[in-house]
Amino acid sequence: MTLPLASRIALITGASRGIGYATARALARAGAHVVAVARTQGGLEELDDEIRKETGSGATLVPLSMTDTDGIARLGAALHERHGKLDILVGNAAVPGPSSPLGHIDLKPWNDAVAVNLTANFQLIRCMEPLLKVSDAGRALFLTSGAATKAPAYLGPYAATKAAMETLARVWAHETERTPLRVNLFSPGPIRTRMRATVFPGEDPDTLDTPEQVAEFIVPMCAPAWTETGKLYDYKTRTLKSFQPPA
């Protein structure tokens, strides 16, 4: 049986834990060769072990901080040299930023949130677009949050950077709508992750879905059979929404 993502090259950021980790495993089970990017070497090695157990082959591990824009550019060059293309880009890496009133937030944590949640994804677009366009069915998916539109109190850096990232994805979807490249957003909602526990420490994690459950909905949006672009999938409501403005 041919797997749905056989021979596809998939790059996932923030792959050492949480949704990124689960998505990397799910993409590998579907046949993709995973290029896993994260800061944590130990988490990447654990991911590789799991992928080898499940599929019989390993992943390409890239220990890299999303604040290293030159490193992202070098990764693009390395993928070009090794594979000549990229089929799937999953922009998952993010930081929550400080939970504090805006007026109490120092500039450094603000800049850190901008660097990881926004600038890194801009650099990924710049460096990976040529490779995605070589693919016969390039797919780009960025994870977002309801905070981007709800603008909750005390989560200003996270909400603002996710809103800006959504706009970035919308622009890219418009620019590439006449190409085979499809660009979409995925909003998982409250999920049982370490980052969620950091922001909401009093929440019962057993009331939340797991990253593995979410990953099963991400994989189809990375497949050649997925033809929608410029859409946002809301996992909580299981609905696909257009983020094009009304006529």
Stockholm file with secondary structure:
# STOCKHOLM 1.0

chainA/1-247         MTLPLASRIALITGASRGIGYATARALARAGAHVVAVARTQGGLEELDDEIRKETGSGATLVPLSMTDTDGIARLGAALHERHGKLDILVGNAAVPGPSSPLGHIDLKPWNDAVAVNLTANFQLIRCMEPLLKVSDAGRALFLTSGAATKAPAYLGPYAATKAAMETLARVWAHETERTPLRVNLFSPGPIRTRMRATVFPGEDPDTLDTPEQVAEFIVPMCAPAWTETGKLYDYKTRTLKSFQPPA
#=GR chainA/1-247 SS CCCTTTTCEEEEESTTSHHHHHHHHHHHHTTCEEEEEESCHHHHHHHHHHHHHHHSSCCEEEECCTTCHHHHHHHHHHHHHHTSCCCEEEECCCCCCCCSCGGGCCHHHHHHHHIIIIIHHHHHHHHHHHHHHHSTTCEEEEECCTHHHHCCTTCHHHHHHHHHHHHHHHHHHHHTTTSSCEEEEEECCSBSCHHHHHHCTTSCGGGSBCHHHHHHHHGGGGSTTCCCCSEEEETTTTEEEECSCCC
#=GC SS_cons         CCCTTTTCEEEEESTTSHHHHHHHHHHHHTTCEEEEEESCHHHHHHHHHHHHHHHSSCCEEEECCTTCHHHHHHHHHHHHHHTSCCCEEEECCCCCCCCSCGGGCCHHHHHHHHIIIIIHHHHHHHHHHHHHHHSTTCEEEEECCTHHHHCCTTCHHHHHHHHHHHHHHHHHHHHTTTSSCEEEEEECCSBSCHHHHHHCTTSCGGGSBCHHHHHHHHGGGGSTTCCCCSEEEETTTTEEEECSCCC
//
